[in-house]
Amino acid sequence: MIVPDLTVELPDELGRVHFIGIGGSGMSGIARMFREKGIVVTGSDRSESRTVTDLRAQGIDVQIGHEPVSVRDANTVVVTGALWADNPELVWAIDNGLRVVHRSLALAWLVRNHRVLSVAGAHGKTTSTAMIVTGLRHVGRSPSFVNGGVLTNIGTSFGQGTDAEFVIEADESDGSFLVYPTSIGLITNIDTDHRDHYGSDAAFDDAFVAFANSCREVVIVSGDDPTLRRLMPRITTTTVTFGESAEVDFRVSNIESSSDGVSATITHGDEVIAFRLPVPGAHNALNAAGAIALLCTLGVEFPAAATALSDFSGTGRRFELINTSRGVRVYDDYAHHPREVRAALATARSVVGQGRIIAIHQPHLYSRTRDMAVDFAREYERGADFTVVLNVYGAREDPIEGVTGALVAQAFNDPTRVSYCPNWSDAAKAAAARAEAGDIIMTLSCGDVYRIIPSVVAELDGP
């Protein structure tokens, strides 16, 4: 992977802009907003996808494959940290003196004249960002936004509004969440990760403290999260807290999740309001509490804020129902950390009834698999009835000797409840063969595991 220079200052005029890896969730929305501002945008990606098709439909020329010819007419090149340093387009751009910037700087350029609302945290960023946008639109506001996932009720991951507020998902994985001029920040939680970038737990904590203290107005934080509680004395920005703890400013309680949604009550001062979301999962009630706290910080009355998320119907790749075949529901989820896996499987358990959960786990990153294989195995063994483990999706990392998906499978206490299938055809067959009417098959990873779903469905539909 490349180590981006996050200190580059962008001029007001960028000229023609080319996005390498334009089909990614973080890149496509930024590219579309550049296009809406009248900038000539081109892009490239390694393979065709629904996102690439949509980009072309909006007038953006997207080439498949990475050839220098794609970038030769550009003035500015936007990249992600997941790019390899020997990418032919990147090499040509650097050799020929083009302006090369990380996608976070491109997003910072978009938000530079706005009141920025940044959502950070180890888990729940995409969902919380979507909830804030949904809530603001529900009460008649018109924010701009760029999110890492599609808002199901809106059908897009980005939008240009007419108000001053710009809501963004701020990614901590490479430190880029520190480049945004954040006015109000939300930290959903802190769970040590991304050691490949930070090198130590202390450096990871320091980055979140820096983010909190960079917020110009207020930072909203989870009062339940043990790491945030430990770091609170170092945070100098005005704070607002949310969670289930008794001492927080916005306290959520009475959480009940079922197949048709989650309900809870939220208390702020002397007021107690019941709310309901049409998406399942106890963790979504906690995400909602953070979003409600932010809405109130923006001046929305508490009762209106508490009920403003009734339109929220989820985000893409977050417990997303993809298909039902022979009574077996097939879901896809972005969970790629043990804590996220726990929440995703708990949500599945709340809706599966008497059925079973068959998980398909694609380990993401070699370093994470090496460091957390036992943790992943524990969560799958607790939360799923059977787990199929694929091989590692390396993303931005080079392979590490001896690190494969087998590390996760071997860490199961009960080997009869797991199967390591590096071959995707075998994996689809293994999952489908165990499924019966009423069961759930769920893919989990932020890699490309969703691409196995057609094969799973074909096996379910087979004789």
Buried (B, 14 or more C-beta within 10 A) or exposed (E): BBEBEBEEEBEEEBEBBBBBBBBBBBBBBBBBBBBEEEBBBBBBBEEEBEBBEBBEEEEBBBBBEBEBEBBEEBBBBBBBBBBEEEBBBBBBBEEEEBBBBBBBBBBBBBBEEBBBBBBBBBBBBBBBBBBBBBBBBBBEBEBBBBBBBBBBBBEEBBBBBEEBBBBBBBBBBBBBBBBBBBBBBBBBBBBBBBBBBBEEEEEBBBBBBEBBEBBEBBBBBBBBBEBBBEBBEEBEBEBBBBBBBEEBBBBBEEBEBEEEBBBBBBBBEEEEBEBBBBBBBBBBBBBBBBBBBBBBBBEBEBEBBBBBBBBBBBBBBBBBEBBEBEEBBBBBBBBBBBBBBBBBBBBBBBBBEEBBBBBBBBBBBBBBBBBBBBBBBBBBBEBBBBBBBBBBBBBBBEEBEEBBBBBBBBBBEEEEBBBBBEEBEBBBBBBBEBBEEEBBBBBBBBBBBBEBBEBBBEBBEEE
